[in-house]
Structures are given as C-alpha cells and as structure tokens.
C-alpha cells in the first residue's frame, strides 16, 4: 500500500509539473493569464490535498480530504477542456494531460467510494 501511495503522490507531482509547463506556454493575453491561474490553482491544490489525505487523522478526515482532491481535479479537467476548445495551445499539448487528469479522477473517486464503504 505504501508503494501505491508513493506512486500516486509522484503522479500528482508530475501532473502539477506538467501543468506548470502548459501554463508557461499559454498565450500571454488576459484570457490566457486568467485560465492559467485557475488551472495552476486547482491542479497544484489537488496534489497538496492528496498529501494531506495521506496524513489524515481519521477515516472521516481522509474521506473529506480526498473529496477535496476530487473537486480540484474535476475543476482542473474543466479548465483543460476549455483550453482544448479554445485556440490557446495546440491540442497535441493537451491529450496526455487530459488522459492523466481523467485517470487520476477515476482513481480518487474509487478511493473515496472504497473509504466510505469501509466506514459503514
């Protein structure tokens, strides 16, 4: 289980670093800056909140923190899809980020469901 946590921690860290690189590429217009700030906030917050969940004080605390991670990742997915629909960067720059974001959402959602079932 410790390896799974480390792997997921690394995935969130790598995802955040890739988002930073994407934001640097965004057009320096007011639109690009706005979307970039929102994307940076939600994506990096997800990783930080995941680390908080790993140190949760109780199952309820873990569930709550993981729900925050899920919320931030869903927001991140929204911003990535918005970038995809706009001419800010090429779609090739987004495909793997969109895929990783969706996979992380599925992992976190399953973790929340499992933790809730075990809490019963």
Backbone torsions as a table, in degrees:
resi	resn	phi	psi	omega
1	UNK	NA	-35.9	179.6
2	UNK	-62.0	-39.5	177.9
3	UNK	-63.6	-39.1	178.5
4	UNK	-62.0	-44.5	179.1
5	UNK	-62.3	-43.9	180.0
6	UNK	-63.1	-43.1	179.7
7	UNK	-62.8	-42.2	179.2
8	UNK	-69.0	-38.4	175.3
9	UNK	-58.9	-45.4	179.1
10	UNK	-63.9	-38.6	179.4
11	UNK	-64.2	-42.5	177.2
12	UNK	-64.4	-40.3	178.9
13	UNK	-64.2	-46.6	178.0
14	UNK	-63.0	-40.9	178.9
15	UNK	-61.0	-46.1	178.3
16	UNK	-60.2	-41.5	179.0
17	UNK	-64.9	-39.3	178.1
18	UNK	-67.2	-35.8	176.7
19	UNK	-64.4	-42.5	178.1
20	UNK	-56.7	-45.4	178.9
21	UNK	-62.4	-38.1	177.8
22	UNK	-65.2	-45.4	-178.1
23	UNK	-61.1	-36.9	176.9
24	UNK	-60.7	-35.4	-179.8
25	UNK	-76.2	-20.2	-176.9
26	UNK	-59.7	146.0	177.9
27	UNK	-54.7	141.9	-176.1
28	UNK	-85.2	30.5	175.4
29	UNK	-83.7	173.0	177.5
30	UNK	-63.2	-34.3	177.7
31	UNK	-65.7	-47.5	179.0
32	UNK	-60.8	-41.0	178.9
33	UNK	-66.3	-42.7	-179.7
34	UNK	-62.1	-51.7	-178.4
35	UNK	-64.3	-40.8	179.6
36	UNK	-60.2	-43.5	179.1
37	UNK	-64.4	-43.7	-179.9
38	UNK	-63.7	-43.7	-179.8
39	UNK	-64.5	-43.5	177.9
40	UNK	-61.2	-44.6	-176.9
41	UNK	-62.7	-50.6	-175.5
42	UNK	-70.1	-42.2	-175.7
43	UNK	-70.4	-41.4	-179.9
44	UNK	-75.4	-29.7	176.5
45	UNK	-64.7	-36.6	180.0
46	UNK	-60.1	-45.9	179.5
47	UNK	-64.8	-42.8	179.4
48	UNK	-64.2	-40.7	178.9
49	UNK	-69.8	-31.0	175.2
50	UNK	-63.5	-42.8	178.1
51	UNK	-62.1	-37.9	175.7
52	UNK	-63.0	-41.4	179.9
53	UNK	-62.6	-35.8	179.4
54	UNK	-63.3	-24.7	177.7
55	UNK	-106.2	23.9	-176.8
56	UNK	-58.8	147.7	-178.1
57	UNK	-85.7	-16.2	179.7
58	UNK	-157.0	170.3	177.3
59	UNK	-62.7	-40.6	179.1
60	UNK	-62.8	-40.8	177.8
61	UNK	-64.1	-42.5	177.9
62	UNK	-59.7	-48.1	-179.1
63	UNK	-60.2	-45.5	-179.4
64	UNK	-60.5	-47.2	-178.5
65	UNK	-66.1	-37.8	178.2
66	UNK	-69.0	-31.7	175.3
67	UNK	-67.0	-34.1	175.5
68	UNK	-66.0	-42.4	177.0
69	UNK	-58.2	-45.8	-179.5
70	UNK	-61.0	-44.1	178.9
71	UNK	-60.6	-45.4	-179.2
72	UNK	-67.3	-36.9	178.9
73	UNK	-69.8	-36.7	176.3
74	UNK	-64.8	-38.9	176.4
75	UNK	-65.1	-41.3	177.6
76	UNK	-58.7	-43.7	178.8
77	UNK	-60.6	-40.4	177.5
78	UNK	-57.8	-49.8	-177.7
79	UNK	-64.2	-38.8	177.9
80	UNK	-63.9	-41.3	178.2
81	UNK	-66.4	-35.5	177.3
82	UNK	-65.3	-42.0	176.8
83	UNK	-62.5	-40.3	179.3
84	UNK	-59.2	-38.1	-178.0
85	UNK	-82.5	-9.0	-179.0
86	UNK	-110.2	167.7	-178.5
87	UNK	-89.6	29.8	-175.4
88	UNK	-72.8	-43.0	175.9
89	UNK	-143.1	165.2	-179.4
90	UNK	-71.3	150.6	-178.1
91	UNK	-62.6	-31.1	-180.0
92	UNK	-59.0	-31.1	178.9
93	UNK	-73.0	-14.1	-172.8
94	UNK	-106.5	-25.6	-170.4
95	UNK	-54.9	-51.3	-177.2
96	UNK	-70.2	-32.2	176.0
97	UNK	-66.5	-42.9	177.2
98	UNK	-61.2	-44.1	179.8
99	UNK	-62.7	-45.0	-179.9
100	UNK	-65.7	-40.4	179.1
101	UNK	-61.0	-47.5	179.8
102	UNK	-63.5	-38.1	179.0
103	UNK	-68.7	-41.8	177.1
104	UNK	-62.4	-38.7	177.2
105	UNK	-60.9	-45.5	179.7
106	UNK	-62.3	-41.8	-179.7
107	UNK	-63.8	-47.5	-178.1
108	UNK	-66.2	-42.9	179.4
109	UNK	-60.2	-43.7	178.8
110	UNK	-63.9	-38.5	178.5
111	UNK	-63.1	-41.7	178.1
112	UNK	-64.0	-45.7	179.6
113	UNK	-60.4	-46.5	-179.9
114	UNK	-62.1	-44.9	-179.3
115	UNK	-63.6	-39.1	178.2
116	UNK	-65.7	-40.5	178.9
117	UNK	-64.4	-38.5	180.0
118	UNK	-73.4	-20.8	-179.5
119	UNK	-78.1	-14.3	-177.4
120	UNK	-72.9	NA	NA
